[in-house]
Amino acid sequence: MNSWRQQALAHWEMINRMAGRRFGQAELAEEAALYVMDGLAQDDWSRLRSFTGRSTLATYIGALTLRLLEDFARARFGRVKPPLWIRRLGGLWMTLFRLLCLERYSPAEAVAIVGNCQPGQGRAAEEAAYHIL
């Protein structure tokens, strides 16, 4: 067994946990985790061989896992676009949609981020966040 395969398998639990967090259903999460392992193994583990040591290997594999999970979601479900009514409202609504639906922040976190960027929008942002959800 080669070294990079051993390293990937040593981080299987982390990959599986991240997939479980991203996809709630156990079967889908398992399929996504296997997709990540297949993605890491492509081209004789080229993604892992690109590791330069500027971070820990666990952090590097975590970043690769997030990207591969997103690739899996896009391949399986397509790219998420905001509904027309949100695009028409624009501004604050588009920002909240991105934070809530694409970056998966909680409503409180999304409202806090918007509040930092656009002071005075707290109450409106909170109402909009719950309306979007």
N, C-alpha and C positions, 0 to 999 in steps of 0.2 A: 504494500500500500504506500503510495507516495506521500510525501510530507504535507503538501497542500491539502490533500484529501483528508488526512488526519487532523489538520488544523480546522478545516471546515466542520468535520464531524464532532470535534471537541466543542464547537460553538452551536451545535444542533439545538440544544435546549433554548438558547437565546433566540435563534431564528424561529423556532416553533412558538415561543412566547410572543414574539413580535407579530407573527402571522395571526395568532389567536386574538391579539389586541386589535389588529386591523380588520379582521373578518370574524364576526361573532359566531358563526356556525362552525362546529368542530370539523366537519368534512371539508368545507371550503378552506378553512385555515390549514388543514393538513395538506390539501392540494397546493395551496399557495406556498407552504414551506418546502414542498418537494420541487416546485417550480424554482424557488430560490436556489436550492441545492443544484438543480440542473443548470441554472444560469451561472452559478459559480464554477461548475465543472466544465463549461464550454471552453473550447480551444485550449485544452490541457491546463485548466485552472488559470487562464491568462489574467482574469480580474484579480485573483489573489496574488499572482506573481508580480502585479503592478504595485504591491505594497512597498512603500519606501521607508517605513519606520518613523514617520513624522507624528504618528499617534500610536496608540496601542492597537494590536491586531483586532481586539474585540470591538473597538470603536470603528475601525475600518470595515470590518465585516458587518457591523450594525448599519453603517451608511450604505453599503452595497445592498444589504437586505431591504432597507427602506425603498431604494430605487427599484429593485427587482419586484417587490410587492406592488409598487405602483404600476410597473409594466404588466404584471399579472392582472391587476384590476382593470387596466385599460383594455387588455386583450380579451378579458372575459365579459366586461360590462360596457366597454366604450368609454369615451372621454366625457366627463361630467361638464355640462354647460348650464349656466344659470337660465332659469325659465325667462320667457319673454317679459313677464310682468316685472321681474327684478331688473332686467336690463333696461327697461323703460324708466324705472325709478332711478337707476344709476347711482353714482357716488357712494354714499354711506351703505346703501343696500348691497351694492356689488362687493364692497369691501367685506361686509359681514357674511355674505354668501361664501366668499373665498375662504375666510377664516373658519367658518362653521362647517362647510361641506367639503372643502378640498383639503384644508390643513387640519381639520378635525379638532379645533379648539372647543372647549366647553363654552356655553353662552356667557358665563361670567368672565372668562378669559378674553373672549372676543370683544365684549363690551369694554373691558379694561384697556385693551389694545387700541380700540377706536377712540376711547376717551383720552388716551395719551396723545394720539395723533390729531384729534379734532376736539379740543376742549369745549365744554358746553353741550356736547351731544350725548351725554350719559343716558338720560331718560329716554330720548328718542332712539338711541342705539339699542337699549334694552328691549323696548317694545318691538323694534324691527327684528331683533334677533329671535325673539320668541314667535313672531309672526312668520319668519322664514322657516323655522323648525316646524 
